[in-house]
């Protein structure tokens, strides 16, 4: 097995039911040879495994789709059965946060030093650390991963606070990966309304270079939960040719 390919530790195990078996094949196993492990943790009793995976085939799929998979495997070591939960997410910190919310120790799911880019500055490190330890107060509305430029990968994420009464409900995360310097930055902006956030995203994708508005510190772990009735922004398409 290649060193980056995940070992799900399922030899001798069967899915707990046919539905789990079908979903695991569709969401995980069928693409496992395209997955690279960015982080993994296994509990000593082998009942839980947590993974941050990079789907290397995503760059050739639907433009803009998230390229990371957070996977939580649970095993019944007596019955020799397993179940799982997973989510596709755009940022590593969001995938780590999703796993931490499901019982993975924060210190155990740090990214491998030989995978990905290090943070370019303290602001990036502070924001990523906050995303790891925030509460479950935000939902993922939309994201776009742009990797057409060989010198830069850019990821934009739109989040909404589940509590509609918060004064700055909508957040945009902007990650820029400099593939020449092999570092990345992460910044955050805050918006009072959904339309303000969408307007900023449209201006950003059109190349206007508008700065992100400052946002006060908040608590709330970033998790991808559904928000019925919340309109999604139009499908983003950065300027220039797409894949």
C-alpha positions, 0 to 999 in steps of 0.5 A, spaced: 500 500 500 502 506 498 504 510 504 499 516 503 493 511 501 489 510 507 488 504 511 481 503 514 483 497 518 477 493 516 480 487 515 475 481 518 470 487 519 463 487 515 458 493 514 453 493 520 448 493 514 447 493 507 445 501 507 452 502 510 455 498 506 453 501 500 454 508 502 461 506 504 463 504 497 460 510 494 463 515 498 469 512 501 472 505 498 471 506 491 475 512 491 480 510 496 486 509 491 485 517 490 485 519 497 492 521 501 492 521 508 493 528 511 492 526 518 489 520 522 488 518 529 486 511 532 483 510 539 487 505 543 481 500 543 480 500 535 473 502 536 474 509 532 478 512 527 479 519 524 481 521 518 483 527 514 483 525 507 485 529 500 481 526 494 486 527 489 481 526 483 477 532 485 481 537 481 479 533 475 471 533 477 466 538 478 470 545 478 470 548 485 468 542 489 471 541 496 477 536 495 478 534 503 474 528 506 473 528 514 471 520 515 469 517 522 469 510 522 466 506 528 467 499 529 464 493 534 470 489 535 466 484 538 461 483 532 466 485 527 462 490 524 463 497 522 459 504 521 462 511 519 460 518 518 463 523 513 463 530 510 466 533 504 469 540 506 473 545 503 479 547 508 483 542 513 481 546 519 474 545 518 475 537 517 479 537 523 474 541 527 468 536 524 472 530 527 474 534 533 466 535 534 465 527 534 470 525 539 477 526 536 482 529 541 484 536 538 492 534 539 491 527 535 489 530 528 494 535 527 496 535 519 502 531 517 508 535 516 510 532 509 503 534 507 500 540 505 503 547 506 505 551 512 501 557 515 505 563 512 503 568 518 501 568 525 494 571 523 493 564 519 495 560 525 491 563 530 484 563 525 486 556 524 486 554 531 480 558 532 476 554 527 479 547 531 476 549 537 470 553 536 463 551 538 458 548 533 455 555 531 456 555 524 453 552 517 457 551 511 453 555 505 457 554 499 465 554 497 469 554 491 476 551 490 480 554 485 486 550 482 487 552 475 493 557 476 499 552 477 502 558 482 496 559 486 490 555 489 485 559 492 479 557 496 473 561 498 468 559 503 461 562 506 459 560 513 452 562 516 451 562 524 446 558 526 443 563 531 440 568 526 440 573 532 448 574 532 450 581 529 455 579 524 451 572 521 455 571 515 462 569 514 467 568 508 474 565 509 479 566 504 485 561 503 490 563 498 496 557 497 502 560 494 505 553 491 512 557 489 513 559 496 509 553 499 505 556 504 498 559 505 494 564 508 487 564 511 483 570 512 476 572 515 471 577 513 464 578 516 457 580 513 451 582 516 446 579 511 447 574 506 446 578 500 452 583 503 456 576 503 454 574 496 455 581 493 462 581 496 464 574 493 461 576 486 466 582 486 472 578 488 470 572 483 470 578 478 477 580 480 475 587 483 480 586 489 475 588 494 478 587 501 474 583 506 471 587 512 473 586 519 469 581 523 470 581 531 472 574 534 467 569 535 466 562 538 463 556 534 465 550 531 465 550 523 460 544 521 457 543 515 449 542 517 443 544 513 440 550 513 433 550 510 430 556 507 437 559 506 439 561 499 445 559 496 449 564 492 450 563 485 455 558 482 461 561 483 466 561 477 472 565 477 474 569 471 478 566 466 478 558 463 476 553 467 478 546 467 
